[in-house]
Amino acid sequence: MSRPYFRIYGDYREPAPVFYARAECPWLDQVERHWTTIRDEYAAHVARHRLRESFVPDDVEIHGWRSVNFVTYRHWYRHNCAHFPRTVALLRAIPHLTSAFINLLEPQARLPPHNGDTNATYRCHLGLVVPGDADACGLEVGGQRRGWREGEAFAFNEAYRHRVWNDTDRDRVVMVFDVLRPEFRDRSLAICGDVLGAMTLTMLETRLPPLRRLPATARRGLHRLLGLGARAALVLGDGAR
């Protein structure tokens, strides 16, 4: 059985692809066919609403990174989804989808190097507004650099350390979504609960730094408890549907 990785346990060191072959990800073609629909709904939304600052559980300051969330590890945000009916219909048609959001990176903004939440998903990006090439506006994952193109999508392993930059004078906008990899699909609820538990533990450690000094076994035990709580919340809510 494959072991899932969660970023609270340090750098990801497994031998695995950085970028995934398109043959593994048939849904990329599906979202590319409808990318202008997604971009149009986004444009209509931001004409009336300012995107919120993206949630960052770590104790780092990141400016100019904003999002509208549709689903986070099987927890759906119904209010946001109501503003994007065609986009959400496309997302709900993707089997084994776990998370999705539209993300804006403002001019001259950067995300510092960081590990993603887990290796259990394909992290997919669809370019909606791309103001420059990879040198000016791009992504580096596991030492490999790549830019976006409007209307094109790709998938990568977000567990690897990665960073993002927008050195242009325009916003960069992508739709980000996660799809469970085949070897983890029979554990969807457990994986999603454990990712949410890891997020909660990171947030608690940010607010209560002494927690970081817990022995590794105690930290893993706390993560397990938080993960079980998150699974229960998903089942009681609409996340398990």
C-alpha positions as CSV (number, residue, x, y, z in Angstrom):
1,M,0.0,0.0,0.0
2,S,1.4,3.4,-1.0
3,R,2.2,5.8,1.9
4,P,0.7,9.3,1.7
5,Y,3.0,12.2,2.5
6,F,1.9,15.3,4.5
7,R,4.0,18.4,4.6
8,I,4.1,18.6,8.4
9,Y,6.7,15.8,8.3
10,G,9.3,17.7,6.4
11,D,10.7,17.7,2.9
12,Y,9.3,15.1,0.4
13,R,12.1,12.7,-0.7
14,E,10.3,9.9,-2.5
15,P,11.4,9.0,-6.1
16,A,8.4,10.2,-8.1
17,P,7.6,12.3,-11.1
18,V,7.6,16.1,-10.7
19,F,5.3,16.8,-13.7
20,Y,2.8,14.1,-14.7
21,A,2.2,12.8,-18.2
22,R,-1.1,14.0,-19.8
23,A,-2.1,10.4,-20.4
24,E,-2.5,10.0,-16.7
25,C,-4.8,13.1,-16.5
26,P,-7.7,12.9,-19.1
27,W,-9.6,15.7,-17.3
28,L,-6.9,18.3,-18.4
29,D,-8.4,18.1,-21.9
30,Q,-11.9,18.6,-20.4
31,V,-11.1,21.8,-18.6
32,E,-9.1,23.2,-21.5
33,R,-12.1,22.9,-23.8
34,H,-14.1,25.1,-21.5
35,W,-11.4,27.5,-20.2
36,T,-13.0,30.6,-21.6
37,T,-16.2,29.8,-19.7
38,I,-14.3,29.6,-16.5
39,R,-12.4,32.8,-17.3
40,D,-15.7,34.6,-18.1
41,E,-17.3,33.6,-14.8
42,Y,-14.2,34.7,-13.0
43,A,-14.2,38.1,-14.7
44,A,-17.9,38.6,-13.8
45,H,-17.2,37.7,-10.2
46,V,-14.2,40.0,-9.7
47,A,-16.2,42.8,-11.3
48,R,-18.4,42.7,-8.2
49,H,-16.3,41.1,-5.5
50,R,-12.7,41.3,-4.3
51,L,-11.0,38.0,-3.8
52,R,-10.0,37.1,-0.2
53,E,-6.4,36.6,0.9
54,S,-5.5,33.0,0.6
55,F,-5.4,31.0,3.8
56,V,-1.8,30.3,4.9
57,P,-1.5,28.3,8.1
58,D,2.3,28.9,8.4
59,D,3.8,31.8,10.2
60,V,5.0,33.5,7.0
61,E,3.7,36.8,5.5
62,I,2.5,36.5,1.9
63,H,1.0,39.5,0.2
64,G,-0.8,39.6,-3.1
65,W,-2.1,36.0,-3.1
66,R,-5.9,35.8,-3.3
67,S,-8.4,33.1,-4.0
68,V,-12.0,32.0,-4.3
69,N,-12.4,28.5,-3.0
70,F,-14.9,26.0,-4.4
71,V,-13.9,22.8,-2.4
72,T,-11.1,22.0,0.0
73,Y,-10.5,18.3,0.5
74,R,-14.1,17.4,-0.1
75,H,-15.6,20.4,1.9
76,W,-17.6,22.5,-0.6
77,Y,-18.1,26.2,-0.2
78,R,-21.7,26.6,-1.4
79,H,-21.8,30.4,-1.3
80,N,-18.8,30.7,-3.6
81,C,-20.0,27.9,-5.9
82,A,-23.3,29.8,-6.4
83,H,-21.3,32.5,-8.3
84,F,-19.7,30.0,-10.6
85,P,-22.4,27.5,-11.7
86,R,-20.8,26.5,-15.0
87,T,-17.3,26.2,-13.5
88,V,-18.6,24.1,-10.6
89,A,-20.5,21.9,-13.0
90,L,-17.3,21.2,-14.8
91,L,-15.4,20.5,-11.6
92,R,-18.1,18.1,-10.2
93,A,-17.8,16.1,-13.4
94,I,-14.2,15.3,-12.7
95,P,-14.0,11.9,-10.9
96,H,-12.1,11.9,-7.6
97,L,-11.8,15.7,-7.3
98,T,-10.7,16.7,-3.8
99,S,-10.0,20.5,-4.0
100,A,-10.5,23.4,-6.4
101,F,-10.1,27.2,-6.3
102,I,-9.2,30.1,-8.6
103,N,-6.0,31.8,-7.5
104,L,-4.7,35.3,-8.2
105,L,-1.1,36.4,-7.8
106,E,-0.8,40.1,-7.9
107,P,2.0,42.0,-9.7
108,Q,5.4,41.7,-8.1
109,A,4.1,39.0,-5.7
110,R,5.8,35.8,-4.8
111,L,5.2,32.6,-2.9
112,P,8.4,31.4,-1.1
113,P,9.7,27.8,-1.4
114,H,7.3,25.4,0.3
115,N,6.1,21.9,0.2
116,G,2.5,21.2,-0.8
117,D,0.0,19.4,1.4
118,T,0.3,15.9,0.1
119,N,1.6,13.5,-2.7
120,A,-1.8,11.8,-2.9
121,T,-3.2,14.0,-5.6
122,Y,-2.4,15.4,-9.0
123,R,-2.1,19.1,-8.5
124,C,-3.5,20.7,-11.7
125,H,-3.2,24.3,-13.0
126,L,-5.2,25.8,-15.8
127,G,-4.0,29.2,-17.1
128,L,-6.7,31.9,-17.2
129,V,-4.7,35.1,-17.2
130,V,-1.0,34.8,-17.9
131,P,0.9,38.1,-18.2
132,G,4.4,36.8,-19.1
133,D,6.7,33.9,-19.9
134,A,8.2,31.6,-17.3
135,D,11.1,34.0,-16.6
136,A,8.7,36.8,-15.6
137,C,5.8,34.7,-14.3
138,G,6.3,31.1,-13.4
139,L,6.5,28.1,-11.2
140,E,9.5,26.0,-10.1
141,V,8.8,22.5,-8.7
142,G,11.5,20.1,-7.6
143,G,14.1,22.2,-9.4
144,Q,12.1,22.2,-12.7
145,R,10.8,25.5,-14.0
146,R,7.6,26.0,-16.0
147,G,5.3,28.8,-17.1
148,W,1.6,28.9,-17.8
149,R,-0.2,29.5,-21.0
150,E,-3.8,30.8,-21.2
151,G,-6.2,27.9,-21.9
152,E,-3.6,25.2,-21.2
153,A,-3.4,22.9,-18.2
154,F,-0.8,20.7,-16.6
155,A,-0.4,18.5,-13.5
156,F,2.5,18.2,-11.0
157,N,3.4,16.6,-7.7
158,E,2.9,19.4,-5.2
159,A,4.6,17.5,-2.4
160,Y,8.0,18.6,-3.9
161,R,9.3,21.9,-2.7
162,H,8.1,24.6,-5.1
163,R,7.9,28.4,-5.5
164,V,5.9,30.8,-7.6
165,W,6.6,34.4,-8.9
166,N,4.9,37.1,-10.8
167,D,7.4,39.8,-11.7
168,T,5.1,41.5,-14.2
169,D,2.8,44.5,-13.8
170,R,-0.4,42.5,-14.3
171,D,-2.3,39.9,-12.3
172,R,-1.7,36.2,-12.9
173,V,-4.8,34.0,-12.6
174,V,-5.0,30.2,-12.6
175,M,-7.6,27.6,-11.7
176,V,-6.1,25.1,-9.3
177,F,-7.6,21.7,-8.6
178,D,-6.6,18.4,-7.1
179,V,-7.5,14.9,-8.2
180,L,-6.7,11.8,-6.2
181,R,-4.1,9.5,-7.7
182,P,-5.3,5.9,-8.4
183,E,-3.4,4.3,-5.6
184,F,-5.1,6.5,-2.9
185,R,-8.7,6.5,-4.2
186,D,-9.9,3.7,-1.9
187,R,-8.8,6.0,1.0
188,S,-10.3,9.2,-0.1
189,L,-12.0,10.2,3.1
190,A,-9.0,9.2,5.2
191,I,-6.6,11.1,3.0
192,C,-8.7,14.3,2.9
193,G,-9.3,14.2,6.7
194,D,-5.6,13.7,7.3
195,V,-4.7,16.7,5.1
196,L,-7.2,18.9,6.9
197,G,-5.7,17.6,10.2
198,A,-2.2,18.5,9.1
199,M,-3.4,22.0,8.1
200,T,-5.0,22.4,11.6
201,L,-1.8,21.2,13.3
202,T,0.3,23.6,11.3
203,M,-2.1,26.5,12.3
204,L,-2.0,25.4,16.0
205,E,1.8,25.3,15.9
206,T,1.9,28.8,14.4
207,R,-0.2,30.2,17.2
208,L,1.3,28.0,19.9
209,P,5.0,27.5,19.0
210,P,5.8,25.2,22.0
211,L,3.8,22.5,20.2
212,R,6.7,22.3,17.7
213,R,8.9,20.9,20.4
214,L,6.7,17.9,20.9
215,P,8.3,14.5,20.3
216,A,7.7,13.1,16.9
217,T,5.5,10.3,18.2
218,A,3.3,12.8,20.1
219,R,3.1,15.1,17.1
220,R,2.0,12.2,14.9
221,G,-0.6,11.2,17.5
222,L,-2.0,14.7,17.6
223,H,-2.1,14.8,13.8
224,R,-4.0,11.5,13.8
225,L,-6.6,12.8,16.3
226,L,-7.1,16.0,14.3
227,G,-7.4,13.9,11.1
228,L,-10.1,11.7,12.7
229,G,-12.0,14.9,13.8
230,A,-11.8,16.2,10.2
231,R,-13.1,13.0,8.8
232,A,-16.1,13.1,11.1
233,A,-16.8,16.7,10.1
234,L,-16.7,15.7,6.4
235,V,-19.1,12.9,7.0
236,L,-21.5,15.0,9.1
237,G,-21.4,17.8,6.5
238,D,-21.5,17.5,2.8
239,G,-17.8,16.5,2.2
240,A,-18.4,12.8,2.0
241,R,-20.9,13.1,-0.9
